[in-house]
Amino acid sequence: MLKEWQRRRAARRVEPGNGKPLKPFRWWQPLSRALFHLPLRSGDGGRTDYAVEVRYAQRFFSEDGKGRAHLYLDGRHHAESRLPAAFPVLGGTIEVALTPFGLKRCHYVTDGGAEHQLVPDRRSGEGRRARLDREHPVLSRAIGLCSLVLLVVPALLLVPQLIEAAFQVPPVTERFGTFTSPVQLPLWLNIALTLGASAASTERALRLRYNWLLDSAAQGE
């Protein structure tokens, strides 16, 4: 019921498009632009091609810091919405959600409730990562495991230090006392762990993987 309410709320943010053509993906855009495709068959056997575009840098120039998603229909700008977005399309809804490291969701949800991830453009960062997974599955799993380690280790080491810093705030100290972290790391190592966690979350975003605990820790939340 909560998801349905969120979907209806997101659908109200959809604005009509301007009909401009979809620009081709350029070689320098893998980490600055996401582009996903969804081909659908209509009831009369015709083919409809949807495309979802998100330009990551747009969030830094938007008033709310969330950026926008753009929906293209047969190569023409059909609609746009603030993120998270829910675009009504043939037979269902395309849902798009963003993290500071990339997308965590770009799925087609049918009217019957089935979910299908859209296909990333082969030239995009997500498309290149998907191709690596298909052509070199062992290497892909190894990279995924490294990303997980780079998130778990900082979470275990940095969280106690963050708790100690929180307990140094006067109102917290007055009510709960003090807390001393059992882990004390030099500044350079904390910076290195934070950068490693950010890189790991970026790699996971290329696979549309997101865990609220691990990836939020990488954001320092």
N, C-alpha and C positions, 0 to 999 in steps of 0.2 A: 504493500500500500504506500509506503514511504517512497519507493522508487517510482511508482506511478505519479505521485504528486510532484516529485522532482522533475520527471519527464515533462509533465504538463507545464510546469513553471519555466523550464528551459525552452519549450516550444513557443511560449509567448514572447521570447526574446528574438525570434527569427524575423529578419527584415528582408524585403524583396531585393533581388540582385539587379545589376545594371546591364546585364547582357554582354559584358566584355568577354573576349575569348580567353581560354585558359592558356597561360604561357607555358612553353615547354620547360622541363626541368633542366637546369644548367649544372655543369660539372662542379662548380664551386659552392653549390647549395646544400650538400648532404646534411650538414648540421644546423642549417639556418631555416630550412623549409621542409615541411612534411607534406607528402602528396599520396593519397590513397584512392583506389578505384573500386567501384562496385557496378558490375554489369548485371542487369536484371532483364528477365523476359516478361513481357506483358501478357495479358490474357489472350490477345489475338496473335501471339507468336512473335511480335516485334521486339526489338532489343532497345533497351534504354541504358545509357551509360552515365553513372553518377561519379563525381570526383570530389574529394574533400581536401582542401588546402589549408594549412596552418603555417603562417610565417612567425617563427618564434620571437623575432626581434620586436614584433608589433606590441607585445605586452609592455615593453619599456616606454612606449609612446601613448599607451591608452590610459585613460583617467583612472580606471580601477586596477590596472596592472595585470589584467587577466588575458588580454589579447582577444582575437576573433578567429572564428572558423568560417571558411567560405565553401559553399556548395555549388558545384558546376553540373549542369545537365546537358549532356551531349556536347560538351566543350564550351558551353556558355555559362556565364555567371548567373546562377539561379536564385541564390539566397545567401545571407550571411547572418552571423549571430555572435554575441559575446559568449565566451567560454565559461562554464561548460555548455555545450550546444546539443540540441535535439532537433534534427531536421525531419519533418514528415516527408516520406518518399513513398514510392509505389510499394504497397504491401507491408509497410512498417515504418521504422524510424531509424535514422543514423545518429548515434550518440558519440560525441567527441568530448574528451576531458584531457586536461593538461596538467603537468607537474613542472616544477622549475627546471627539470632536466629533459623534458620532451613529453610525448603523449603517453598517457596511461590507458587510454581507451579510444578506439575508433571502430565501432561495431555497428552492424546492421541488426536490429532487433525486429523480428517479424511480428505481425499482429497476433500470431499464435504464441509468441514468447521465445522462439528459438533465436539464438545469437550467433552471428558469424562476423569474424574480424574482416575488415576490408583488406584488399590486396595492396601492399605498398608499391609505389612506382619503383621499377627496377633500378633507377638511377639515384634514388633517395638513400639516405643513410639507413632507413628501416629496410628498404629493398635490398641493399647490399648485405646487411646483416642477415636477412632471410635467405639470401642466396648462399652465404657462407654456411648457414645451418643445413641447407639441402646438400651442398656439394662436399662439405667437410664436417660431418656431424660430430666426430670425435673432438676435433679442434673446437668446434662450437660449444660443446658441453664443457670442455676445459676452461674456456673463456668465461662461460656462465658461472662455473664453480669459483673461479678467481674473483669474479664480481661479488659473489655472495660472501666470500671470505673478507673482501675489502670493506664490506658493510658490517658484518658481524663483529669483527675485531675492533673497529673504532667505537661501535656501540658499547661494547663491553668495557673499553678503556676510557672513553670520553664521558660517558653518562655519569659515573661517580664524580668526576671533576665538575661537571655542570651542576650536579646536586649540591656539592660543596659550595660552589659560587652562589647558588640560590639561597643557601642557608646563611650567607653572609649579609643578606639584605636585612636591615634592622627590624622591620615588623615580623619577619619570619624567625629571626634569632630570638626575639622577645617571646614568641609563642612556643616555638619548638626547640629552642636551644641551637647548638652548633653541630655540624657534621664534618668530619675529616675524611676525605677520600683516601682509600687504601692505595690508590694509584696516583702517582705524581710523575708526570712526564715533562720533559723539556719542551719549550715552545716550538722548536723546529720540528719535533716529532709529532706534536699535536697538529701542526700545519700540514705535515706530510700525510697524516692519517685523514685529515679533512679533505685534502685534494684527492687522495685515493678513493675515498667514499663518494665524492662527487663524480669522479670518472666512472666508478662502478654503477652509480645510479643512471648516468648517461647511457652506458652500455645496455642496461636493463630497459631503459626507455625505448631504445631502438627495437627491442622485442616486445614493447608494450607490456612490460612486467612492472608491477608496482606493489609494494607492501607498505602499509601505512606506518608501521613501526620502524622498519629498516631504512626506507627511503626518506622518511621524515627526519630520522636521526642524521642523515647525510645533509639535510638542510639546516641542521642546528636547531630544530624545533623541539 
